[in-house]
Amino acid sequence: MGKRSSQRRHAAMLDSNSDDDNSSVSSSSTIRSDRVFLPVNEEVLPEKDNLLDEALDALFEKRSSTREKALVTIIEAFNSGLQHEFVEKKFATMLHQCIASIKKGSTKEISLASHAIGLLALTVGSSDYAREILEDSVPALSQSLKSGADPIRTSSILECLAIVTFVGGNAQEDTEKSMQIMWQVVHPKLGSNVVAIKPTPTIITAMVSAWAFLLTSADNYRLDLKSWQDSISYLSTLLDKEDRSVRIAAGEALALIFEIGNFEKFSNSVDSSTQDGNKPRESLLHIQGLRAKVLNQVRSLSAEAGGKGSAKKDLNSQRNLFKDILEFLEDGYSPESSMKIGGDSLQTSSWSQLVQLNFMKHFLGGGFVKHMQDNEFLHDVFGFTPKKKHLPGTEHQMSSGEKRLFKSPNSVLNKARTQYLNKQRMLSQVSNQCPTLSLLPHPDILHSFECIHLRKMYCGIYMCILLIFLHL
């Protein structure tokens, strides 16, 4: 029944040449619209390594605006391709300077540095470098989350924390620690010197999305029934918020929880337990009650009518998402999606995969397709193997520097070709008028002379005969 309709709704096709690279496969396309993505410059300059080196040097400058421009350059380069050679040489310097920017920079600089660290983690993939990024950056990221509540800065830090943990977290404790840090952004542990700050919808959306993204990698996440109950209860309250992006993020997170929570396992363990079984039973009954509440909320949101000032695209995205969640909660069908990456198809068949895909698409923005084609870490995450197609004209894309060198009328190559042709015409005219000269081999065969002295001697004889003829 509904599984086919779910497949139809999620058969979103994305080609690498599409202008809709920033759209999400599911309705999560409306989430975190505050992010300003940097465009991917498809023309790779031959001076890219030099530009990256200069940008890295600029991170040592005192002027904040200079460091911000340098970070923009780094992000553009890492978005447009995998900078493995640069990372191999400058990994430690880039990481530590970005961390320094997070510690002392402006709001914009912190946001850019956080994004750069996330791109660095995706570039190094599953390596010792990824572990180093996690261990060195988490303290600075955690501290920065406590020092202010700017929406864009906080969102960038949360996304960076999610990426570095997802890539570099080797143990379950790493994931759980980062998820706790995220949760405290909206549920801080208040002390005598801590003032509660009401998080904005942007921050709530970013936190829930980052938290859910890490939940996809948390195998056998060690939450007891009480913790699951608290999470579901909080996310359920978000479904009643006015901000649509908050509702969408909460809906995806709830679907993910009910997909991986395995509450039937808890039910069986509670039934077989005889010691202190009342509290777990109460928590399980509470979760079942919350599930019924969520089901009613989802049903309502899947048929919500558009209000004044409501964007039709956002409304349709919400309806489609909550129709899928409703179908999942009622019938157990997870959404299936398919999208084009170049000439290949990337498919998902679970909420976990869909949450990962949407988060990566949002974080990478215009660089998503390029990374999906070339990034082996992402190939492993999504089980995606692109076909290495070399279409005519795509083997090598000339940079602007190469075009100036080879194709410009004033290029060195064209000037050399012109000089050579003029020389050939002159020699041809001389040979036709001087039979003696035509008997000598052409100077172009000089490269076949192994002895340099023979080359010089022959060249001298040839030029003497030529000069004598010209003076006749």
C-alpha positions in Angstrom: 0.0 0.0 0.0 1.8 3.0 1.3 5.3 1.8 0.6 4.9 2.6 -3.1 3.6 6.1 -2.4 6.6 6.7 -0.2 8.9 5.6 -2.9 7.2 7.9 -5.4 7.5 10.9 -3.0 11.2 10.2 -2.4 12.3 9.5 -6.0 14.1 12.8 -6.1 16.6 12.8 -8.8 19.7 15.1 -8.6 22.1 15.4 -11.4 25.6 16.8 -10.9 24.7 19.6 -13.3 21.5 20.5 -11.5 21.0 23.9 -9.9 19.2 22.3 -7.0 22.3 20.8 -5.4 21.4 22.5 -2.1 18.0 21.0 -1.9 17.3 18.0 0.4 16.1 14.7 -0.8 13.3 14.8 1.7 11.5 17.7 3.2 14.6 18.6 5.2 15.4 21.1 2.5 13.8 23.8 4.6 16.0 23.2 7.6 18.7 25.7 8.6 18.1 28.1 5.8 20.2 30.7 7.6 23.4 29.1 6.4 25.1 30.9 3.6 26.8 28.4 1.4 30.0 29.3 -0.4 29.8 28.7 -4.2 32.0 26.0 -5.7 34.4 27.5 -8.2 34.6 24.9 -11.0 37.6 26.4 -12.6 40.6 25.2 -10.7 43.4 27.8 -10.8 46.9 26.5 -11.2 47.9 28.7 -8.3 45.5 26.9 -6.0 48.3 25.5 -3.8 49.8 28.9 -3.6 46.5 30.4 -2.7 46.0 27.9 0.1 49.5 28.5 1.4 48.9 32.2 1.4 45.5 31.8 3.1 47.0 29.6 5.8 49.7 32.2 6.4 47.0 34.8 6.6 45.5 33.0 9.6 48.5 34.3 11.6 47.6 37.9 10.9 46.3 40.1 13.6 43.4 41.7 11.6 40.2 39.6 12.0 38.9 40.5 8.6 42.1 39.2 7.0 41.7 35.9 8.8 38.0 35.7 7.8 38.9 36.2 4.1 41.6 33.5 4.4 39.1 31.0 5.9 36.7 31.8 3.0 39.4 30.9 0.6 40.2 27.6 2.4 36.6 26.6 2.6 36.1 27.3 -1.2 39.1 25.1 -2.0 38.1 22.3 0.3 34.5 22.4 -1.0 35.6 22.3 -4.7 37.9 19.2 -4.3 39.8 17.0 -1.9 43.0 18.8 -0.9 45.0 15.7 0.0 48.5 17.0 -0.9 47.9 20.3 1.0 46.6 18.4 4.1 49.6 16.0 4.0 51.9 19.0 4.3 50.0 21.5 6.4 47.5 19.4 8.4 48.7 20.4 11.9 49.1 24.1 11.0 45.6 24.4 9.5 44.0 22.5 12.4 45.7 24.5 15.2 45.1 27.9 13.5 41.4 27.1 13.0 41.1 26.2 16.7 42.9 29.4 17.6 40.3 31.3 15.5 37.5 29.5 17.4 39.1 30.6 20.7 39.7 34.2 20.0 37.9 35.1 16.7 34.8 37.1 15.9 31.4 35.5 15.5 31.9 35.2 11.8 35.5 33.9 12.1 34.4 31.2 14.6 31.6 30.1 12.2 34.0 29.9 9.3 36.8 28.2 11.3 34.3 25.6 12.5 33.2 24.9 9.0 36.8 24.6 7.8 37.6 22.0 10.6 34.5 20.0 9.5 35.7 20.0 5.9 39.2 19.0 7.1 37.8 16.0 8.9 35.8 14.9 5.9 39.0 15.2 3.8 41.2 13.1 6.0 38.4 10.5 6.5 39.0 7.4 8.7 42.7 8.1 9.6 44.7 9.0 12.7 44.3 12.6 11.6 40.6 12.4 12.2 41.2 11.2 15.7 43.6 14.1 16.3 41.0 16.6 15.0 38.4 15.2 17.4 40.6 15.3 20.5 42.1 18.7 19.8 38.9 20.5 18.7 36.2 19.3 21.0 37.4 21.2 24.1 37.5 24.5 22.1 34.1 23.8 20.5 32.5 22.9 23.8 33.8 26.0 25.5 32.7 28.3 22.6 29.2 26.9 22.9 29.1 28.1 26.5 30.3 31.6 25.8 27.5 32.9 23.7 24.2 32.2 21.9 24.6 33.7 18.5 22.5 31.5 16.2 24.8 31.3 13.2 27.9 30.8 15.3 26.3 28.2 17.5 24.8 26.3 14.5 28.3 26.1 12.8 29.9 24.8 16.0 27.2 22.2 16.5 27.6 21.0 12.9 31.4 20.9 13.2 31.1 18.9 16.5 28.8 16.4 14.7 31.1 16.0 11.7 34.4 15.6 13.7 32.7 13.1 16.0 31.1 11.2 13.2 34.4 10.9 11.3 37.0 10.6 14.2 35.0 8.9 17.0 36.4 5.5 17.5 34.5 4.6 20.6 30.9 4.8 21.7 31.9 7.1 24.5 33.1 9.7 22.0 29.7 9.9 20.3 27.8 9.9 23.6 30.0 12.7 25.0 29.4 14.9 21.9 25.6 14.2 22.0 25.6 15.3 25.7 27.4 18.5 24.8 24.8 19.2 22.1 21.8 18.5 24.4 23.1 20.9 27.0 22.8 23.7 24.5 19.1 23.6 25.0 19.1 22.0 28.4 22.1 23.6 30.2 23.3 22.5 33.6 22.6 25.7 35.5 25.0 26.7 38.3 25.3 29.7 40.5 27.1 31.7 37.8 25.2 30.4 34.8 22.3 32.3 33.3 19.7 30.4 31.3 19.3 31.7 27.8 16.3 30.8 25.7 17.6 29.2 22.5 16.3 30.5 19.2 14.6 28.3 16.6 17.7 28.3 14.5 19.8 26.9 17.4 17.1 24.4 18.3 17.0 23.2 14.7 20.8 22.9 14.5 21.0 21.1 17.8 18.3 18.5 17.0 19.7 17.9 13.5 23.3 17.4 14.7 22.1 15.2 17.6 20.1 13.0 15.3 23.0 12.8 12.9 25.2 11.4 15.6 22.4 9.1 16.8 22.6 7.3 13.4 26.2 6.3 14.2 25.6 5.3 17.9 25.4 1.5 17.8 23.5 0.2 20.7 23.2 3.7 22.1 23.2 3.2 25.9 20.1 5.1 26.8 17.9 3.7 29.5 14.1 4.0 29.2 14.0 7.2 31.3 16.5 8.9 28.9 14.6 7.8 25.8 11.4 9.0 27.5 13.0 12.5 28.2 14.2 12.7 24.6 10.9 11.8 23.0 9.0 14.1 25.4 11.2 17.1 24.5 11.0 16.4 20.8 7.3 16.0 21.0 6.9 19.5 22.4 8.9 20.8 19.4 6.2 19.5 17.0 3.9 22.2 18.4 6.3 25.1 17.8 5.5 27.7 15.2 8.8 27.5 13.4 8.5 24.9 10.6 12.2 24.1 10.5 12.0 23.1 14.2 9.0 20.9 13.5 10.7 19.2 10.6 14.0 18.5 12.5 12.0 17.2 15.5 9.9 14.9 13.2 13.0 13.4 11.6 14.6 12.8 15.0 11.5 11.1 16.4 11.2 8.9 13.4 14.9 7.9 13.8 14.4 7.2 17.5 11.4 4.9 16.9 13.4 3.2 14.1 16.5 2.4 16.2 15.0 2.5 19.7 13.9 -1.2 19.7 11.4 -0.6 22.5 10.1 -4.2 22.1 13.4 -5.3 23.5 12.8 -3.1 26.6 9.3 -4.5 26.8 10.6 -8.1 26.9 13.3 -7.3 29.5 10.7 -5.5 31.7 8.4 -8.5 31.5 11.2 -10.9 32.5 12.5 -8.7 35.3 11.4 -9.3 38.9 13.7 -6.9 40.7 12.6 -3.2 40.8 10.5 -3.8 37.7 7.9 -1.1 38.5 10.0 1.9 37.4 11.0 0.4 34.0 7.5 -0.6 33.4 6.2 2.9 34.2 8.8 4.4 31.8 7.8 2.0 29.0 4.1 2.7 29.5 5.0 6.4 29.4 6.9 6.0 26.1 4.0 4.1 24.6 1.7 6.9 25.6 4.2 9.4 24.1 4.2 7.4 20.8 0.4 7.7 20.6 0.7 11.4 21.2 3.4 11.8 18.5 1.2 9.8 16.1 -1.6 12.3 16.5 0.7 15.2 16.1 2.2 13.7 13.0 -1.2 13.0 11.5 -2.2 16.7 12.0 1.0 18.1 10.5 0.8 15.8 7.5 -2.5 17.6 6.6 -1.8 21.1 7.8 -3.4 23.9 5.9 -1.3 26.8 4.8 -1.6 30.0 6.8 -0.9 33.6 6.0 2.7 34.1 4.9 3.3 30.4 4.7 5.7 29.5 1.9 4.0 26.8 -0.3 7.3 24.9 -0.9 8.0 24.7 2.8 4.5 23.6 3.5 4.6 20.9 0.9 8.0 19.7 2.3 6.5 19.5 5.8 3.4 17.6 4.5 5.5 15.1 2.6 7.8 14.5 5.5 5.1 13.9 8.0 3.1 11.7 5.6 6.2 9.5 5.5 6.6 9.5 9.3 2.9 8.7 9.6 3.2 5.8 7.2 6.3 4.6 9.2 4.6 4.8 12.6 1.4 3.1 11.3 2.7 0.5 8.9 6.4 0.2 9.6 7.6 1.4 6.1 10.7 3.5 6.1 11.0 6.0 3.2 13.1 5.1 0.2 14.9 7.7 -1.9 17.0 7.9 -5.0 19.2 10.7 -6.3 21.6 11.1 -9.2 25.3 11.7 -8.6 26.7 12.2 -12.0 25.6 9.1 -13.9 25.2 7.0 -10.7 22.3 6.5 -8.4 22.6 7.0 -4.6 19.8 5.2 -2.7 18.6 5.2 0.9 16.0 2.9 2.5 15.9 3.9 6.2 15.5 7.0 8.3 19.0 6.6 9.5 20.4 6.9 6.0 18.1 9.7 5.1 19.1 11.7 8.1 22.8 11.2 7.3 22.3 12.2 3.7 20.3 15.4 4.5 22.9 16.5 7.0 25.8 15.9 4.6 24.0 17.8 1.8 23.4 20.7 4.1 26.9 20.8 5.5 28.7 20.5 2.1 26.2 22.6 0.2 27.5 23.1 -3.4 30.4 20.8 -2.8 28.2 17.8 -2.0 28.2 16.2 -5.5 32.0 16.7 -5.9 32.7 15.0 -2.5 30.2 12.2 -3.2 32.1 11.5 -6.5 35.6 11.6 -5.0 35.5 11.2 -1.2 36.1 7.5 -0.3 35.0 8.1 3.3 31.5 9.2 2.1 31.5 6.2 -0.3 31.9 3.9 2.7 29.2 5.8 4.7 26.6 5.5 2.0 27.7 2.3 0.4 28.1 4.3 -2.8 30.5 3.3 -5.6 30.6 5.9 -8.5 31.6 4.8 -11.9 34.8 6.4 -13.1 33.5 7.7 -16.4 35.9 9.7 -18.6 33.6 11.3 -21.2 35.2 13.1 -24.2 36.3 16.5 -23.2 36.3 15.8 -19.5 39.6 14.1 -19.0 41.3 17.5 -18.3 39.6 20.8 -17.8 42.0 23.6 -18.6 42.5 26.2 -15.9 42.6 29.9 -16.8 46.4 29.9 -16.4 46.7 27.0 -18.9 44.4 28.7 -21.3 46.6 31.8 -21.2 49.7 29.6 -21.8 48.3 27.4 -24.6 45.3 29.0 -26.3 45.8 32.8 -26.1 47.0 34.4 -29.4 49.7 36.1 -27.3 50.7 32.9 -25.5 54.3 31.7 -25.3 53.3 28.6 -27.3 51.7 30.6 -30.1 54.7 33.0 -30.3 57.1 30.0 -30.5 55.0 28.4 -33.2 55.0 31.6 -35.2 58.8 32.0 -34.9 59.2 28.4 -36.0 57.0 28.7 -39.0 58.7 31.9 -40.1 62.1 30.2 -39.8 60.8 27.2 -41.8 59.6 29.5 -44.6 62.9 31.4 -44.7 64.9 28.2 -44.9 62.6 26.8 -47.6 63.2 30.0 -49.7 66.9 29.8 -49.2 67.1 26.1 -50.1 65.2 26.7 -53.3 67.6 29.4 -54.3 70.8 27.8 -53.0 71.3 24.1 -54.2 74.4 23.8 -52.0 72.3 24.5 -48.9 69.6 22.1 -49.9 72.1 19.2 -49.9 72.8 19.7 -46.2 70.5 17.9 -43.7 68.0 20.2 -41.9 69.1 21.6 -38.5 66.0 19.9 -36.9 68.0 16.6 -36.9 70.6 18.1 -34.5 68.9 16.2 -31.6 70.1 12.9 -33.2 73.8 13.9 -32.7 75.0 12.3 -29.5 78.2 14.4 -29.4 77.6 18.0 -28.4 80.7 19.1 -30.3 79.3 17.6 -33.6 76.1 19.5 -33.0 78.0 22.8 -32.6 80.2 22.1 -35.6 77.4 21.3 -37.9 75.3 24.2 -36.8 78.3 26.5 -37.4 78.8 25.2 -41.0 75.1 25.5 -41.8 75.0 29.1 -40.5 78.2 30.1 -42.4 76.8 28.8 -45.7 73.5 30.6 -45.0 75.2 33.9 -44.3 77.4 33.7 -47.4 74.3 33.1 -49.5 72.5 36.0 -47.9 75.4 38.4 -48.7 75.7 37.4 -52.3 
